[in-house]
Amino acid sequence: MIYTTLLNIAVFQGIILGIIILKSSLFNSNSNKYLAYLLFALSIILLNYVFELEHVFKTYPLLRFIDVIDWIFLLPVFTFLFIINRINDAVKKRQNTYLYYIPFTYASTLNITLYLDYVAGIYKIPESFLYLINILQVIQLLLAVIIIIVLPFYSYFMIRYLKDPQEKKWVITLLTIMYLLLFVWLTTYLSGLFYHSDISSTMSGLALAATFVMHWTAYIGIYKYKLAKNKDAIYNFLNSDAAVSTAGLQIIENSLTEENSISEEYRESITADNLYFQKLELLCKEQHIYTDSTLSREKVAEKLGISAGYVSQIVNTVTGDNFANYINSYRVEAFKEMISDSEYENYNLLAMGLESGFTSKTTFYKAFKKVTGQTPNEYKNTSK
């Protein structure tokens, strides 16, 4: 009873947390949506396990169709996509992400096809097809091994593109826990399949460990590490009955669609706690949008869901500078990090400047001088 209660709590928490990440402007981003999908997939897996323990599938056999879908194949995929969407666009665009869904699609299609016979009785698969089905199931097993063993190694390789050391540490921990669980599951499943051993106790332990992933993600990923950067706002968001306090977060939702002048009273209400400014900071610090040399106010406005004029107003009011200088300051910091990174030791100064998002040598040197008071060459010499 206590065991299934813990599982049900984790399922509920995973679904609610996933909805919060997807629907709240505090957390909503391309990378975080895959974290939400990961929590949804894990919640469904745990829910199916609860149904198995409570013999729900015997009472309602058609619910077995939820279970036969290989949701577990999505866990390494969503974890990987969460990682690559936190790195720069140049690396991300080289990924053919649709390929990672092939094992899930293949396995689920095969299982549903078989269960339409075994459970629903819609049709009968001829015995002459059994040999072919066995071959298809062996392929399914090979895909499971590939997606659960190969993709994690590639994920670790991609983590090196994350620039924030604290973020790297958090993502590596999440990745290690997730793939350790998947590896234990795979070896346990294979053991049960080939040696016909009792794997129920191990599977129960894995399910309990999965509940820990839910709680850990909620505390470390959302509150402590701060996928959104306002700690107090997140605390209020996760603990208040109203989900989010508009006044507490200082969300300013006006129908500004053009770059119109605003009153002093309204301008004074825009602070560094402004929700859209926080989202902009997230886009720069976590997704490194500044590395896009074609980045404009319009592109940022589209990502934030506000007008280009409002983007300027927020940046001007909070930073006291214009949008271009704000973005260039991030590019300068990225260049300074490259100077001390052995990975870029074969790059010349201009190449690092262009890699940081600058469009030309002139804009690079001018912006760098404005931010640091030094030329890139002078900075390199003094930083040694």
Secondary structure, DSSP 8 states (H G I E B T S, - for coil): -HHHHHHHHHHHHHHHHHHHHHH-TTT-SHHHHHHHHHHHHHHHHHHHHHHHHTTHHHHSGGGHHHHHS-GGGHHHHHHHHHHHTTS-HHHHTT--GGGGGHHHHHHHHHHHHHHHHHTS-SS---GGGHHHHHHHHHHHHHHHHIIIIIHHHHHHHHHTT---HHHHHHHHHHHHHHHHHHHHHHHHHHHHHHH----HHHHHHHHHHHHHHHHHIIIIIIIIS-SSS-HHHHHHHHHSTTSS-HHHHT-------S-----HHHHHT--TT-HHHHHHHHHHHTS-GGG-TT--HHHHHHHHTS-HHHHHHHHHHHHSS-HHHHHHHHHHHHHHHHHT-GGGTTS-HHHHHHHTT-SSHHHHHHHHHHHHSS-HHHHHHHH-
